[in-house]
Amino acid sequence: MFNFTHPKDVGMKYVNHLKFSWGESIRSLGICVVMLIHGIFPFILDKAFSKYVDKAIDFLENSQKGF
């Protein structure tokens, strides 16, 4: 449940991990709003979620190459 070495495990310092986590949280909130709008108006922002997921997958795959 608690992994106090997690930032080190993923190759980050604490502050860098904090900035990354908060940045991803803000992006996630943004895509949540986009999807709420898209749910009401399906013809708007129809590719936004797919792009968000693709970018997240690319980031995670590229960040794992160092391990």
Jmol script that loads the backbone (N, CA, C; Angstrom):
load data "model"
ATOM      1  N   MET A   1       0.821  -1.189   0.000  1.00  0.00           N
ATOM      2  CA  MET A   1       0.000   0.000   0.000  1.00  0.00           C
ATOM      3  C   MET A   1       0.866   1.254   0.000  1.00  0.00           C
ATOM      4  N   PHE A   2       1.897   1.273   0.798  1.00  0.00           N
ATOM      5  CA  PHE A   2       2.803   2.413   0.837  1.00  0.00           C
ATOM      6  C   PHE A   2       4.132   2.001   0.235  1.00  0.00           C
ATOM      7  N   ASN A   3       4.589   2.767  -0.731  1.00  0.00           N
ATOM      8  CA  ASN A   3       5.892   2.525  -1.338  1.00  0.00           C
ATOM      9  C   ASN A   3       6.664   3.839  -1.272  1.00  0.00           C
ATOM     10  N   PHE A   4       7.420   4.001  -0.226  1.00  0.00           N
ATOM     11  CA  PHE A   4       8.115   5.253   0.009  1.00  0.00           C
ATOM     12  C   PHE A   4       9.277   5.477  -0.952  1.00  0.00           C
ATOM     13  N   THR A   5       9.650   4.471  -1.709  1.00  0.00           N
ATOM     14  CA  THR A   5      10.734   4.626  -2.678  1.00  0.00           C
ATOM     15  C   THR A   5      10.195   4.760  -4.112  1.00  0.00           C
ATOM     16  N   HIS A   6       8.897   4.928  -4.270  1.00  0.00           N
ATOM     17  CA  HIS A   6       8.300   4.972  -5.606  1.00  0.00           C
ATOM     18  C   HIS A   6       8.943   6.000  -6.537  1.00  0.00           C
ATOM     19  N   PRO A   7       9.110   7.264  -6.128  1.00  0.00           N
ATOM     20  CA  PRO A   7       9.745   8.208  -7.058  1.00  0.00           C
ATOM     21  C   PRO A   7      11.123   7.712  -7.528  1.00  0.00           C
ATOM     22  N   LYS A   8      11.888   7.190  -6.620  1.00  0.00           N
ATOM     23  CA  LYS A   8      13.203   6.656  -6.987  1.00  0.00           C
ATOM     24  C   LYS A   8      13.051   5.444  -7.908  1.00  0.00           C
ATOM     25  N   ASP A   9      12.065   4.606  -7.625  1.00  0.00           N
ATOM     26  CA  ASP A   9      11.823   3.409  -8.442  1.00  0.00           C
ATOM     27  C   ASP A   9      11.526   3.751  -9.896  1.00  0.00           C
ATOM     28  N   VAL A  10      10.879   4.882 -10.128  1.00  0.00           N
ATOM     29  CA  VAL A  10      10.550   5.291 -11.492  1.00  0.00           C
ATOM     30  C   VAL A  10      11.552   6.298 -12.054  1.00  0.00           C
ATOM     31  N   GLY A  11      12.666   6.459 -11.344  1.00  0.00           N
ATOM     32  CA  GLY A  11      13.756   7.302 -11.836  1.00  0.00           C
ATOM     33  C   GLY A  11      13.515   8.795 -11.719  1.00  0.00           C
ATOM     34  N   MET A  12      12.785   9.221 -10.697  1.00  0.00           N
ATOM     35  CA  MET A  12      12.491  10.639 -10.515  1.00  0.00           C
ATOM     36  C   MET A  12      12.846  11.074  -9.101  1.00  0.00           C
ATOM     37  N   LYS A  13      13.127  12.347  -8.966  1.00  0.00           N
ATOM     38  CA  LYS A  13      13.255  12.942  -7.639  1.00  0.00           C
ATOM     39  C   LYS A  13      11.843  13.267  -7.148  1.00  0.00           C
ATOM     40  N   TYR A  14      11.729  13.481  -5.843  1.00  0.00           N
ATOM     41  CA  TYR A  14      10.414  13.714  -5.254  1.00  0.00           C
ATOM     42  C   TYR A  14       9.694  14.891  -5.908  1.00  0.00           C
ATOM     43  N   VAL A  15      10.373  16.030  -6.044  1.00  0.00           N
ATOM     44  CA  VAL A  15       9.734  17.226  -6.586  1.00  0.00           C
ATOM     45  C   VAL A  15       9.340  17.013  -8.051  1.00  0.00           C
ATOM     46  N   ASN A  16      10.192  16.352  -8.828  1.00  0.00           N
ATOM     47  CA  ASN A  16       9.855  16.063 -10.229  1.00  0.00           C
ATOM     48  C   ASN A  16       8.621  15.167 -10.307  1.00  0.00           C
ATOM     49  N   HIS A  17       8.569  14.179  -9.439  1.00  0.00           N
ATOM     50  CA  HIS A  17       7.412  13.278  -9.410  1.00  0.00           C
ATOM     51  C   HIS A  17       6.149  14.038  -9.016  1.00  0.00           C
ATOM     52  N   LEU A  18       6.278  14.933  -8.061  1.00  0.00           N
ATOM     53  CA  LEU A  18       5.145  15.748  -7.629  1.00  0.00           C
ATOM     54  C   LEU A  18       4.628  16.602  -8.778  1.00  0.00           C
ATOM     55  N   LYS A  19       5.528  17.277  -9.483  1.00  0.00           N
ATOM     56  CA  LYS A  19       5.130  18.107 -10.624  1.00  0.00           C
ATOM     57  C   LYS A  19       4.468  17.253 -11.709  1.00  0.00           C
ATOM     58  N   PHE A  20       5.047  16.099 -11.996  1.00  0.00           N
ATOM     59  CA  PHE A  20       4.479  15.217 -13.006  1.00  0.00           C
ATOM     60  C   PHE A  20       3.082  14.748 -12.599  1.00  0.00           C
ATOM     61  N   SER A  21       2.945  14.305 -11.355  1.00  0.00           N
ATOM     62  CA  SER A  21       1.656  13.798 -10.876  1.00  0.00           C
ATOM     63  C   SER A  21       0.580  14.871 -10.912  1.00  0.00           C
ATOM     64  N   TRP A  22       0.926  16.061 -10.467  1.00  0.00           N
ATOM     65  CA  TRP A  22      -0.053  17.148 -10.483  1.00  0.00           C
ATOM     66  C   TRP A  22      -0.392  17.553 -11.915  1.00  0.00           C
ATOM     67  N   GLY A  23       0.595  17.557 -12.787  1.00  0.00           N
ATOM     68  CA  GLY A  23       0.337  17.873 -14.191  1.00  0.00           C
ATOM     69  C   GLY A  23      -0.616  16.869 -14.821  1.00  0.00           C
ATOM     70  N   GLU A  24      -0.390  15.582 -14.543  1.00  0.00           N
ATOM     71  CA  GLU A  24      -1.278  14.547 -15.069  1.00  0.00           C
ATOM     72  C   GLU A  24      -2.670  14.658 -14.470  1.00  0.00           C
ATOM     73  N   SER A  25      -2.758  15.048 -13.220  1.00  0.00           N
ATOM     74  CA  SER A  25      -4.071  15.237 -12.584  1.00  0.00           C
ATOM     75  C   SER A  25      -4.847  16.343 -13.278  1.00  0.00           C
ATOM     76  N   ILE A  26      -4.174  17.426 -13.597  1.00  0.00           N
ATOM     77  CA  ILE A  26      -4.824  18.545 -14.285  1.00  0.00           C
ATOM     78  C   ILE A  26      -5.254  18.119 -15.691  1.00  0.00           C
ATOM     79  N   ARG A  27      -4.382  17.386 -16.398  1.00  0.00           N
ATOM     80  CA  ARG A  27      -4.738  16.886 -17.731  1.00  0.00           C
ATOM     81  C   ARG A  27      -5.946  15.955 -17.644  1.00  0.00           C
ATOM     82  N   SER A  28      -5.982  15.120 -16.619  1.00  0.00           N
ATOM     83  CA  SER A  28      -7.101  14.188 -16.450  1.00  0.00           C
ATOM     84  C   SER A  28      -8.408  14.928 -16.187  1.00  0.00           C
ATOM     85  N   LEU A  29      -8.338  15.972 -15.381  1.00  0.00           N
ATOM     86  CA  LEU A  29      -9.541  16.779 -15.144  1.00  0.00           C
ATOM     87  C   LEU A  29      -9.999  17.447 -16.438  1.00  0.00           C
ATOM     88  N   GLY A  30      -9.033  17.911 -17.220  1.00  0.00           N
ATOM     89  CA  GLY A  30      -9.363  18.540 -18.498  1.00  0.00           C
ATOM     90  C   GLY A  30     -10.048  17.572 -19.444  1.00  0.00           C
ATOM     91  N   ILE A  31      -9.514  16.363 -19.560  1.00  0.00           N
ATOM     92  CA  ILE A  31     -10.123  15.392 -20.471  1.00  0.00           C
ATOM     93  C   ILE A  31     -11.487  14.945 -19.940  1.00  0.00           C
ATOM     94  N   CYS A  32     -11.674  14.980 -18.640  1.00  0.00           N
ATOM     95  CA  CYS A  32     -12.979  14.664 -18.054  1.00  0.00           C
ATOM     96  C   CYS A  32     -14.021  15.681 -18.534  1.00  0.00           C
ATOM     97  N   VAL A  33     -13.676  16.950 -18.517  1.00  0.00           N
ATOM     98  CA  VAL A  33     -14.582  17.995 -18.997  1.00  0.00           C
ATOM     99  C   VAL A  33     -14.857  17.797 -20.489  1.00  0.00           C
ATOM    100  N   VAL A  34     -13.800  17.509 -21.243  1.00  0.00           N
ATOM    101  CA  VAL A  34     -13.957  17.266 -22.679  1.00  0.00           C
ATOM    102  C   VAL A  34     -14.933  16.120 -22.927  1.00  0.00           C
ATOM    103  N   MET A  35     -14.807  15.042 -22.170  1.00  0.00           N
ATOM    104  CA  MET A  35     -15.675  13.886 -22.373  1.00  0.00           C
ATOM    105  C   MET A  35     -17.116  14.168 -21.951  1.00  0.00           C
ATOM    106  N   LEU A  36     -17.305  15.002 -20.943  1.00  0.00           N
ATOM    107  CA  LEU A  36     -18.667  15.402 -20.571  1.00  0.00           C
ATOM    108  C   LEU A  36     -19.318  16.177 -21.710  1.00  0.00           C
ATOM    109  N   ILE A  37     -18.556  17.083 -22.317  1.00  0.00           N
ATOM    110  CA  ILE A  37     -19.068  17.848 -23.457  1.00  0.00           C
ATOM    111  C   ILE A  37     -19.337  16.917 -24.634  1.00  0.00           C
ATOM    112  N   HIS A  38     -18.394  16.025 -24.899  1.00  0.00           N
ATOM    113  CA  HIS A  38     -18.539  15.089 -26.009  1.00  0.00           C
ATOM    114  C   HIS A  38     -19.754  14.167 -25.820  1.00  0.00           C
ATOM    115  N   GLY A  39     -20.034  13.796 -24.593  1.00  0.00           N
ATOM    116  CA  GLY A  39     -21.199  12.959 -24.324  1.00  0.00           C
ATOM    117  C   GLY A  39     -22.499  13.628 -24.726  1.00  0.00           C
ATOM    118  N   ILE A  40     -22.578  14.926 -24.511  1.00  0.00           N
ATOM    119  CA  ILE A  40     -23.778  15.679 -24.860  1.00  0.00           C
ATOM    120  C   ILE A  40     -23.811  15.991 -26.360  1.00  0.00           C
ATOM    121  N   PHE A  41     -22.640  16.367 -26.887  1.00  0.00           N
ATOM    122  CA  PHE A  41     -22.507  16.732 -28.301  1.00  0.00           C
ATOM    123  C   PHE A  41     -21.468  15.819 -28.952  1.00  0.00           C
ATOM    124  N   PRO A  42     -21.862  14.620 -29.385  1.00  0.00           N
ATOM    125  CA  PRO A  42     -20.901  13.638 -29.886  1.00  0.00           C
ATOM    126  C   PRO A  42     -20.123  14.078 -31.130  1.00  0.00           C
ATOM    127  N   PHE A  43     -20.592  15.100 -31.806  1.00  0.00           N
ATOM    128  CA  PHE A  43     -19.911  15.590 -32.998  1.00  0.00           C
ATOM    129  C   PHE A  43     -18.795  16.575 -32.661  1.00  0.00           C
ATOM    130  N   ILE A  44     -18.642  16.903 -31.381  1.00  0.00           N
ATOM    131  CA  ILE A  44     -17.600  17.819 -30.920  1.00  0.00           C
ATOM    132  C   ILE A  44     -16.502  17.008 -30.219  1.00  0.00           C
ATOM    133  N   LEU A  45     -15.273  17.334 -30.515  1.00  0.00           N
ATOM    134  CA  LEU A  45     -14.113  16.732 -29.835  1.00  0.00           C
ATOM    135  C   LEU A  45     -14.116  15.203 -29.938  1.00  0.00           C
ATOM    136  N   ASP A  46     -14.460  14.697 -31.110  1.00  0.00           N
ATOM    137  CA  ASP A  46     -14.643  13.256 -31.268  1.00  0.00           C
ATOM    138  C   ASP A  46     -13.348  12.448 -31.185  1.00  0.00           C
ATOM    139  N   LYS A  47     -12.202  13.079 -31.365  1.00  0.00           N
ATOM    140  CA  LYS A  47     -10.942  12.338 -31.304  1.00  0.00           C
ATOM    141  C   LYS A  47     -10.092  12.712 -30.088  1.00  0.00           C
ATOM    142  N   ALA A  48     -10.581  13.575 -29.241  1.00  0.00           N
ATOM    143  CA  ALA A  48      -9.798  14.099 -28.122  1.00  0.00           C
ATOM    144  C   ALA A  48      -9.376  13.008 -27.142  1.00  0.00           C
ATOM    145  N   PHE A  49     -10.284  12.124 -26.783  1.00  0.00           N
ATOM    146  CA  PHE A  49      -9.945  11.095 -25.801  1.00  0.00           C
ATOM    147  C   PHE A  49      -8.950  10.100 -26.367  1.00  0.00           C
ATOM    148  N   SER A  50      -9.125   9.727 -27.628  1.00  0.00           N
ATOM    149  CA  SER A  50      -8.182   8.801 -28.262  1.00  0.00           C
ATOM    150  C   SER A  50      -6.775   9.389 -28.284  1.00  0.00           C
ATOM    151  N   LYS A  51      -6.665  10.672 -28.598  1.00  0.00           N
ATOM    152  CA  LYS A  51      -5.357  11.339 -28.606  1.00  0.00           C
ATOM    153  C   LYS A  51      -4.757  11.371 -27.206  1.00  0.00           C
ATOM    154  N   TYR A  52      -5.596  11.642 -26.213  1.00  0.00           N
ATOM    155  CA  TYR A  52      -5.137  11.668 -24.820  1.00  0.00           C
ATOM    156  C   TYR A  52      -4.571  10.310 -24.418  1.00  0.00           C
ATOM    157  N   VAL A  53      -5.294   9.248 -24.733  1.00  0.00           N
ATOM    158  CA  VAL A  53      -4.852   7.894 -24.383  1.00  0.00           C
ATOM    159  C   VAL A  53      -3.570   7.538 -25.140  1.00  0.00           C
ATOM    160  N   ASP A  54      -3.510   7.856 -26.431  1.00  0.00           N
ATOM    161  CA  ASP A  54      -2.310   7.567 -27.224  1.00  0.00           C
ATOM    162  C   ASP A  54      -1.076   8.251 -26.654  1.00  0.00           C
ATOM    163  N   LYS A  55      -1.223   9.522 -26.266  1.00  0.00           N
ATOM    164  CA  LYS A  55      -0.095  10.252 -25.683  1.00  0.00           C
ATOM    165  C   LYS A  55       0.327   9.633 -24.349  1.00  0.00           C
ATOM    166  N   ALA A  56      -0.638   9.222 -23.549  1.00  0.00           N
ATOM    167  CA  ALA A  56      -0.330   8.597 -22.259  1.00  0.00           C
ATOM    168  C   ALA A  56       0.413   7.282 -22.466  1.00  0.00           C
ATOM    169  N   ILE A  57      -0.033   6.479 -23.422  1.00  0.00           N
ATOM    170  CA  ILE A  57       0.631   5.204 -23.708  1.00  0.00           C
ATOM    171  C   ILE A  57       2.046   5.447 -24.209  1.00  0.00           C
ATOM    172  N   ASP A  58       2.214   6.390 -25.135  1.00  0.00           N
ATOM    173  CA  ASP A  58       3.550   6.712 -25.645  1.00  0.00           C
ATOM    174  C   ASP A  58       4.479   7.132 -24.521  1.00  0.00           C
ATOM    175  N   PHE A  59       3.980   7.996 -23.637  1.00  0.00           N
ATOM    176  CA  PHE A  59       4.819   8.455 -22.533  1.00  0.00           C
ATOM    177  C   PHE A  59       5.235   7.290 -21.647  1.00  0.00           C
ATOM    178  N   LEU A  60       4.291   6.461 -21.283  1.00  0.00           N
ATOM    179  CA  LEU A  60       4.595   5.342 -20.390  1.00  0.00           C
ATOM    180  C   LEU A  60       5.559   4.349 -21.044  1.00  0.00           C
ATOM    181  N   GLU A  61       5.365   4.071 -22.316  1.00  0.00           N
ATOM    182  CA  GLU A  61       6.272   3.146 -23.009  1.00  0.00           C
ATOM    183  C   GLU A  61       7.678   3.729 -23.109  1.00  0.00           C
ATOM    184  N   ASN A  62       7.779   5.014 -23.423  1.00  0.00           N
ATOM    185  CA  ASN A  62       9.094   5.636 -23.541  1.00  0.00           C
ATOM    186  C   ASN A  62       9.783   5.793 -22.192  1.00  0.00           C
ATOM    187  N   SER A  63       9.019   6.009 -21.152  1.00  0.00           N
ATOM    188  CA  SER A  63       9.631   6.172 -19.829  1.00  0.00           C
ATOM    189  C   SER A  63      10.133   4.827 -19.281  1.00  0.00           C
ATOM    190  N   GLN A  64       9.588   3.729 -19.759  1.00  0.00           N
ATOM    191  CA  GLN A  64       9.999   2.406 -19.288  1.00  0.00           C
ATOM    192  C   GLN A  64      11.257   1.908 -19.991  1.00  0.00           C
ATOM    193  N   LYS A  65      11.675   2.538 -21.081  1.00  0.00           N
ATOM    194  CA  LYS A  65      12.832   2.061 -21.832  1.00  0.00           C
ATOM    195  C   LYS A  65      14.120   2.129 -21.030  1.00  0.00           C
ATOM    196  N   GLY A  66      14.175   3.031 -20.058  1.00  0.00           N
ATOM    197  CA  GLY A  66      15.382   3.175 -19.252  1.00  0.00           C
ATOM    198  C   GLY A  66      15.544   2.101 -18.201  1.00  0.00           C
ATOM    199  N   PHE A  67      14.536   1.277 -17.989  1.00  0.00           N
ATOM    200  CA  PHE A  67      14.591   0.284 -16.906  1.00  0.00           C
ATOM    201  C   PHE A  67      15.001  -1.077 -17.397  1.00  0.00           C
TER     202      PHE A  67
END
end "model"
wireframe off; spacefill off
backbone 0.3
color backbone group
